[in-house]
Amino acid sequence: MSVQGTILVVDDEVRSQEALRRVLHDDFEVLCAGSAADAEKLLEGEIVHAILCDQRMPHESGVSFLKRVRQLWPDPVRMIISGYSDSEDIIAGLNEAGIYQYITKPWQPDRLIDIVKEAVQLYRLQKETETAGVDVKATPEHIKKVVSVKRGAAKQLYDFNRIVHSPDSPMHGVIELGRRAAEYDISVLITGESGTGKELLARAIHYGSARASKAFVVENCGALPDELLESELFGCKKGAFTGAYQDRIGLFEVADGGTIFLDEIGETSPAFQVKLLRVLQESEIRPLGAQRVRKVDVRVVAATNRDLEAEVEAGRFRRDLYYRLAAFPVHMPALRERPMDIPLIAEGVLSSVKTSFNRPSLRFAASALEAFAKYHWPGNVRELQNEIQRMAVLADADELRAPPLLGRRNGRQPAMTVQGKLNGSATLKDKVEDLEKSVIISCLERYEGNISRVASELGLSRVGLRNKLSRYDLRKNAKGDAFS
């Protein structure tokens, strides 16, 4: 039977511990402590979802202990068990300790299991909505309602039918593959250039699947060094590494029952690939610094703009991990390969811009749509969106005319701008440096500051690119671990 979470039972009576363990062990991993001190030792080494604490213990009451837990380990959902229903100190301490449930003795086994299941669900909902700091006693129903509304809205927003394309577009076949993948619990690898909409397709697959009522979480694997990426995905205990200032539940656990989208999977290191492979093989994670593994049920959708088969042949990506991820591959065509979709996408973007910019009369001139059709779009749909926004900002009238796109190929400046620099009065060295800086800025924008990809595009080492970023004061434009 699948274990739904980790429960810490704190009770000085061994018989009470064993009774609770017997009732809960089929559904949960149960840890037991005979005192507050023993419980704190367990909390230092384990990630716990909920705590069941007896009120009357030697040396310290349950409420007093849970008040301290709330300060040191705020995430676990806290519950009190007591045979003294009229205890004034319990009633007075409920809010201060943030106690979710007060359970009276003798408790009923079925009812206790239901309460603990609710507590574990609440723990995960808090993490999904980033509301762990809210008083859990007062907010469980509110949190459930907020999450339910958000998931319902997302299901409508990311429906396959809302992916813009014409009947003769190559996207028609892509969407049909996505629909088929959504019907089965299978790993999906989405390939394609940056800006083609890989995450949009991943969301449609999730919300079109049986997992739609559970979480969909996203991680960009190319933006973090290994240790931080492991912490984000698998979780960590406080003090597991420099900068781990608190317990963190990993995204794999947040997505339990749902889907995790691993973007830029081709940017991961061989060392991290080994750890991810084990997670996919065993369906279990071990948070950094934790003593035990925990089972997870997660569907993985990965994405990359690299040719992973070529990366495998070159020895830069593990073959066994590739086959795990690419059980169902789907390729997203570049925007230049679907020119029939450009007018539809452009009109859709303009409709959104009208609303967000409060300019309901904006419209395209015929020359603008003609220019869109002729341009190469190296940044794909994302670049088209950005260009339309810029056009709207710069336009003094309601008609958006053709921008100077045709000279700007692969992220470089228009030829007219480059020629102007060459004809200026600056020295040759200054002119060359201006051009070099412009090219670097364009690549940083196109690859969203990803150092590895920019360096590869420019034919530089990471060290060489880092030196140029410092030289041109462009460090703020870069992301990831370039300067760590």
C-alpha angles and dihedrals in degrees: 000000000000115000109231100196148322119280125192115210114199114191132133092216113083092204091056090049091052093047092053092044092053092051096045106033096088092060104026144032103250124206119187132205128181096206143019090257092054090047091054091053090054092047090053091058105030139055105233126193100195140005126216107195130181113230099219112058132144116273096002139036123237092245092052091050093048091050088060092044089054090058098043103031107019098169105072115088107244125221133175127214118197142156091211105080095175097051107143094203090057093051092046093048100046096094096038092054094040091232114188099195137013108207119194126212130276090045124194113239097223093046091047092052091051092050093050092047089053090050093052091047089051091051091056094044090053090054093046092053096035092237098126091126093061119103101265093203092065103034116047096104091043092051092049091050093049092049093046092052092047093050092048092051092046092050090057095041095050099042115139089240090064094061101107115235141130122246093256095046122120084232088076090072092043092054092049089053089049091052091050092049091050090060094061133052096240135133114256128204114199115197130187144104122301114280097024095116104260093151091049090057091046091054091048090052091051097046091045092054136079087260093065093108090060132067128296111200132180134210128179102217094193096060101066138054116247099265095050091043091053090049092050095048104032103024131235144227122243109275095017089128140352107297096023095124097162143013112283127197110219125238091244088063093043087054094049105144090012140064135289120202113209106196122194091017089163090068095065122112123247090248093055091044089061092054094046091050091056091051091053093045098046101028089227137108135203114208112224108269094011122124100217138048121233128210120241133186106209135152112220123215112180131187137195141167090210127092096250093188089059090045089054092051089048091053095243097111127043113251094213092051091048092056090048092053099037098056086124113019121195124183121210112213120230117253091249087060091058104043091154088068097053098086092047093049092045093052090048091052091047091052089056092046091052090058099041094044094039092234105127095171097062115126139164123255114226089248091060094055090046090053091048090054093051099045121098096225101208088179092049121202093348091057091048090053092049093047093052091049091051091048090053093049093049097041116104091187132048094251113084109214130201112292121217093265105134096074093051105084123171093354097307125129122266114275091243091059093047092048090051090057093049092052095051128104096253122112120267090251091055092048093051092047091050090053092046092050091049092052092049092049091050092050092047090053094046094049094037093241096306103157098199094052095044091050091049092049092051096042093242133130116244089251091051092049091047090055092051092048089054092045093053094037092243099131091112089060093061128083135201127030100328094124102026 
